[in-house]
Amino acid sequence: MSDICLGDRFYFNNYCVQKKLSLPDIMVVSDISKEGFVTAEYESHAVDHRPRMFAEKNLLFDSNLNPKRQDPAWIFLKAVANEQS
C-alpha cells in the first residue's frame, strides 16, 4: 500500500459523487501524527471548515491506495512534489 503524505488530497466516494451528481468534498492532508492519525482540512467548504482526524490505517485500507480494494470509499489524489532545478 502507498503511504499518505502531507498535501495529498482526498474525498469520500459516495453515491452522488460516483454518479457525477455532485462535486466531491475534497480534503487536504495537513498533519500526520506518529500515533497513526491523519488530520485533514477541507479545501473549500463554506459551512463547516474545521479540521477532521482519521485513523491512517482505516484510510489506507478503504481507499484507492490499497490495490486489493474493489470499491474504495476514499479516493486519494496524490500530491506531486515540486522539483526545483
C-alpha positions in Angstrom: 0.0 0.0 0.0 1.1 3.6 -0.7 1.8 6.0 2.2 -0.3 9.0 2.8 1.8 12.2 2.6 1.3 15.9 3.5 -0.5 17.8 0.8 -2.4 14.7 -0.5 -5.9 15.5 -1.5 -8.8 13.0 -0.9 -12.6 12.8 -0.8 -15.3 10.4 0.2 -16.6 8.5 -2.8 -20.3 8.5 -2.0 -23.2 7.5 -4.4 -23.7 11.1 -5.7 -20.0 11.6 -6.4 -19.8 8.2 -8.1 -22.8 9.0 -10.4 -21.4 12.6 -11.0 -24.5 14.2 -9.5 -22.4 16.3 -7.1 -18.8 17.5 -6.7 -16.6 15.8 -4.2 -15.8 17.5 -0.9 -12.0 17.5 -1.2 -9.8 17.5 1.9 -6.1 18.1 2.1 -3.8 16.3 4.5 -2.3 18.8 6.9 -0.7 16.6 9.5 0.2 13.0 10.2 1.0 12.0 13.8 3.4 9.4 15.0 0.5 7.6 16.6 -1.1 7.0 13.1 -3.7 9.7 12.8 -4.2 11.9 9.8 -5.5 15.4 10.1 -7.1 16.9 7.0 -8.7 20.3 6.3 -11.4 21.0 3.7 -10.1 22.6 0.5 -13.1 24.8 0.1 -16.1 24.4 2.4 -18.5 27.1 3.3 -20.3 25.6 6.3 -18.0 23.5 8.5 -14.3 24.0 7.8 -12.9 22.6 11.0 -10.0 20.0 10.5 -11.0 16.4 10.7 -9.0 13.5 12.1 -8.8 10.0 10.6 -7.0 6.8 11.5 -4.3 6.3 8.9 -4.8 2.5 9.0 -8.5 2.9 8.0 -7.8 5.3 5.2 -5.1 3.1 3.8 -7.4 0.0 3.9 -10.5 1.5 2.4 -9.1 3.8 -0.3 -7.7 3.6 -3.8 -4.2 3.4 -2.2 -5.0 -0.3 -1.4 -4.6 -2.1 -4.7 -6.8 -5.0 -3.5 -9.8 -2.8 -2.6 -12.6 -3.2 -5.2 -14.9 -0.3 -4.3 -12.9 2.1 -2.2 -14.8 4.6 0.0 -11.9 7.2 0.0 -10.3 8.4 -3.2 -6.8 9.9 -2.9 -5.3 12.4 -5.4 -1.6 12.1 -4.6 0.4 15.4 -4.2 3.2 16.0 -6.7 6.4 17.2 -5.2 7.7 20.4 -6.6 11.0 19.9 -8.3 13.4 22.8 -8.4 16.3 22.8 -10.9 
